[in-house]
């Protein structure tokens, strides 16, 4: 079997269309179709079938795509071994960060990358819902992702998963708000106040749904924004309360907000680095993943014993929100 044809099958499994596969591999759609027909003829099994105007992989096709991934992983490991005996290696690494991960990790990672001669690190920004992080590994060497359901959400998709941080999600209220007087907050304490939310499908919205389930009633959702800085500004101005990640909210520390931990619900997110298995096996990618792991460990060590509290009091005279 031709390895390149197996690679085309693997790309089709990930990208779900001949056109997207052709674009990714810089060939024509007809070339992709021809290579797939040749592969089917070589092994004597139907791998792809027409569905409407497109195609989809058969059960055998998906099995062969998984085998192609294993082959690509083995080849990447072999190339990594050769890297130890020659100077040639992958000199450019691309990574996708969601905004708060970039704010927290990227400055330190760039310092670490600068110490490796000849290594270029291209940071890009993506901010999808949880279900849409995994497909990004088709376009980036490393994808920073987060989930309130733990790292296993991504591991079940056959990806290489490097856990980086477990970060608490705290309730943010304006200084002077009635909830600021409590050390910890339950779903019943918070559900009736106006909420500044995030779009459906984003991890923080999942936690708010847990709050509703435990409280036995729906929260009063107001505005929805994916940008945490906008959430901070609206809460600081007294328009409602929201959930904020503890480390990054603490690092920004500029809106005069009080952070309080939640009880009775799992209010935390797992931050992980995702890669295809064969990409993670490359020596250079392993170095960058180690840098991300080290940077995350330093952040966790610095803040793990610090209880959630209050940001600087520059806006403490703003009015508190009311239920």
Secondary structure, 3 states (H helix, E strand, C coil): CCHHHHHHHHHHHHHCCHHHHHHHHCCCHHHHHHHHHHHHHHHCCCCEEEECCEEEECHHHHHHHHHHHHHHHHHHHHHHHHHCCCCCCCCEEEEEECHHHHHHHHHHHHHHHHCCCCCEEEEEECCCCHHHCHHHHHCCCEEEEEECCCCHHHHCCCCEEEEEEEEEEEEEEECCCHHHHCCEECHHHHCCCEEEECCCCCHHHHHHHHHHHHHCCCCEEEEECCCHHHHHHHHHCCCCEEEEEHHHHHHHCCCCEEEEEECCCCCEEEEEEEECHHHHCCHHHHHHHHHHHHHHHHHHHHHCCCCCCECCHHHCCCCCCCC
